[in-house]
Amino acid sequence: MASSDNRRLLNGADHICFAYSKDGTRVFVGGGDATIVMLDMREGHGDGEPPSYSDWDEKVTCIDTCKDYMIAGSEDSTVRRFDKNTLEFLGNVTQTEAIGIFCLSIDPKGKKVAVGSQEPDHPSGVRKVSWHPTLPLLVACGCNGVITVWDLTDNTPHIVKKMDGIIPAVKDSQSPQFMQDCSVVWHPSGEHFFVITKSHEVITVSRSSWSKTSTFSDTQAVGTPTALAMSVNGVYLATVIASTVYVWSTETRRIISTRIIGVNKDKFVTQLAFSPTENLLSYADSEGWYGTLKSIIPASMPSPINSAPSTKHPRRCRRTEIPRSSDFDQADDTEMEEMWRDTENNRPQTPDHDIPQYSEPVSVTEPQPPFQPASTPMHLKKRYLAYNTLGVIEVSDQDTHHVVNIEMFDKSTRRGMHFNDPFKFDMGYLGERGALFACQPEGEHSAKVAYKPYGGWSAQSNWTYDLKRNDVRVLGFGNVVIATDEGDLTFLSGTGRERRIMGLGADFISMVASAEWVFVVYRAGPTTSDGSQNLSYSMINFDDFTVRQRDFLPVAKGHVLKWIGITEEGAPAMYDSSGRVHILTNHRIPHHATWARVMDTTLLERRQGKDESYWPVGITGGNFMCLILKGRQEYPEFPRPLIQELPITMPFRGEDPKEEELERGMLLRDLSLDALDEELTNDDIIDREKAMDKEFIKLIQNACKDDNVPRAIELTKLLHNTHALTAVIKIADFYSLVGFREKVERLSEIRTESEDRLILAREKRRQWNKPEAPPRRLPDVEDSISRAPKPFQDFGPPPPIARPGLSRARPGVESSKYTSKTTVAPPAAWEELDPPAEKSATTTPEGKRKRSPDVEDSPAQSMPPPKQSKPNPFARKQLQPADVSRNPFARRNESHKVIQKSESFFDKVDAAESNGVKAKRSVKGKEKESKDKKELGPRQTTLFGMLPKNGSLKKTNPKASEESEANEAAADSQATDIPMSDMPGSDVTLVGTQPSDWEETQLNDEEMS
């Protein structure tokens, strides 16, 4: 095949005509030298002398082909048929008496030929003719500027519609304007056609109303179009102005590709045609040059060959023509079979004349192809590979190589670069640490990815990654993440080391990455009939390849995704063709993210009365960074336009702008808080909260003025700083709202007592960043108390709570004839008990008198027990047997018996042994204290108070009684409780003794009896 712009001079200095064969392997070219040349378009077949036919009397003016043959018309008024493979002459089709043949066209079935000429009786003539792709409709463009639509359903054709004033009227067949293309080009669907008007515009005319519906216009396409052509799938329309070919999208009516061709000055292109099987566009000019343009459609765009139904114009299958009986009489079996075959679905139809006409709409939504964010197609040999808030990557096509220019907006932190690119990179990405480039497989080299870090453009810092298979294409990449057409994501490290290949399992659309994660957009299923693209997203962590978020993308039905990026706070953002901007909030909380609609560009005040659109660059703070596109412009052009800042305005439906302003401020504040790590806050957040509090106070004042207390309470809860609550209290006092004041004061107390909200927010962020804990095992019985499980996750018994104040008094053990011989072991908890130092007396469970020891005079509880060898100063002297009968209460020496007795007495004994003389010195002070206690209340009843009332005591010495009473009080005040278990020896016999100078008070035997 020829090169990308293969031109050759044919048939002398005159205009030429050409046509492709239906299989796209050959091109038939005819011209002013009365010769037809057959060019072989297959690779390696077009080097020799091409076959030709020159047996004409006049120049060849028109050529057309069908499945089986090729026909051509000449100014000698003949139409001849030739073999499509050998160019052998097969005979004349027709010969007229016209002045000359201007145009001809074969119907889609290849059975009829329409010929346009200039008859002597009709000097106006016909310049161009064209058939409807499925119906028996013929459109003729006359020299008088009238477009006539003929219906050839009956044997007698009749006119359906005449349209005047659309195309120019040119009657001179020798004028240059007569050679310009004025033909009607039908869309494959048959719903509308395209034509060049006399006002030098390309318009769309609907078949249903035969009126203009749209115009193809662009600021760069200025001039007179001289030819146009439609791709076989109806996706692209090619026009030419002077020496520039423009390829338009029929859906968006935007220019997607341009190409400069070598047309000399004062000459113009007379014909354009797409190849039916390849990405080729051929042209012919008025000087006799024929050329082909290779890869006229960029590789990133849909193919011009494959079927791709439009999203805006759903495909409709129609059966509107019912054959008549005369058609069966005149047609053979082959024609009958083709006549009853559905042209859309290629299914035989049943010939039933009674079937009514119907229209069955079948809507098909065209899937959105993959795209790189902020990238543009090649236009005038220039394009943008990347365009974001960091910088821009510009590419210039030099035919043999590309020149890449990287320019950073902040040159103090990152420096740009300028280098030659022999691989012709068609994808680029600007990250935080470096730039990524990728090229598709072509020729001998496979797809390649190159990384160039900032500040290290040397060969040691750069690295490349090759995809071994030549048929693997790179669809997009983020922070060293590559998406291929094999349905996977390849993760690479900063040095080019392969980390993991993750299966995507869906159609990749686009992605963008931050330092922590990659945001991938994909299509998990087919598109829907109502125009939905069915797009989803996943946010994948770089550290452990876990999915942090996964959900649907909020793209409006009937629209496509235009841009994805990252805000200044690090949150994902998106922009679709409907003009809406969304930000993903709570993206750091796993599986809790939601999309917040923060802007609708169609509602902007600046857009009212203007025809403009916006090309996103990024979002910084409360501003939407974009480029302004005028008219139907879809991509920014060169020279590079300036970035515009549009304030973000949330599309609230309410009429109060203050509410929108406050809610927008709270949203931006929350995004800033989510971006923090260990910091509690920053200056920007503090300033934003102060400004919001001022606005809240104003709204609270208005609510109090209107006596709207619920609204005032709601706004008060939104205040951030505590001192703002003081101002609200003053407002409540001013409007005499007592209940509101009390609620504000209570709210202030709650905030003062509770933990700081910023600390709580930081703790939440720490929990978000923690890896997920493994499933928790239920604790065993023995270790359920020692562990500290999380709330609502412990199913064991609750741990015991130590309450020293509720412990029982510890009993002592003493041998006595009144108790059992079993020794009761005291509980271990009694040894740890520390009784409170109280002045008041207490009563033991046995009813014995027990006073709390004095803190100052009592020894410490940790004092060791007294030695057994140390004598007891209070030991009672042994009485003679004769004296025992005098005192019925005398204690007998029975050591083999034990009794239960309060240990307070033995504590007193140990205290006396440890203090010695000091105990006697404190008798007077204690006696005084004892008298004070007597004044406060009655003394506890002793053993003597329990005697019968009818008995009488012997008279005793008053002085001895006072001394005995004083010693008894001293012993009581110095007592210390010591358990019997702490004393040495297993069986202890206690003998009651008293000093020799004591006089015992006894009872008479007569009274006891």
Summary of the structure (lengths in Angstrom):
residues: 1009
radius of gyration: 52.7
end to end distance: 147.5
largest distance: 179.1
contacts: 2839
relative contact order: 0.04
helix: 18%
strand: 30%
